[in-house]
């Protein structure tokens, strides 16, 4: 069984993917809690054309899985669908912005397809039980600090 899968798109203006991001992607690759399924890199030129490009520091990914998902018939419907009956799902689908519209011209984007391996047993328990998710989302750092969570400057 596969855990919840997240599509994460990160933009950057530099010609090369920042070294700090490359380092964090490599840490993801060695994690037991998540599994990096695919990486896809594109550029939205100043003329608004979108082209694929390779990232030298991460050369063993071809983006094929993400490309197939985005190009398959009904992909936008699948990726943007909200489930009306959440039974058996840990994470409900949420809209993924259209890169052609939401990304500023002259920007590079790296798209990561990340499986949350830790979530698989929880998702199985939801599917087999009578519980269901009501809501989910990301909490911003400022909101957490305002609520009193003490954050370290460096990760442990």
C-alpha positions, 0 to 999 in steps of 0.5 A: 500500500502506498502512503499519502502522496504530495506534489510540491513545486518549488520556484527559483530565479537563479540559473541553478537550483540553490545548493541548500535545496539540493542538500535537502532533496538528498536528505529526503532521499535518505529518509525512512518517513518519506520516499521521493518518487520523482523529480521534474524540472521546468523553466517558464521563460520570460516569453511565457514558454515552458520547457523541461530542463535537467538539474546537474546535481540531481541527474538520476531522475527523469520526471517521467512519472510526474510528466505522465500524471500531468499529461494523462487524460483527466489529470487536472481533474484527478489532481484537483478533485475534492472527495465528497466521501472521505472514507478511506482517505487520509489526505483529500485532493487539493487544487494544484496551481497551473504552473503556466498561470501561477509561476512568474515569467523567468522562473525555474520550478522543480516539482517533487513527488513525495510519498509520506510512508509514515502515513500508510498505516494511518491511512489503512486504519482509516480505511478499515475503521469508522474514522475519517479525516475532516480537514488538513493543511500546512501550518505556517511558521509564524502562526506556530510561533504566535501560538507559543511553539519554540522553534530552533534555528537549526534542524536536529 
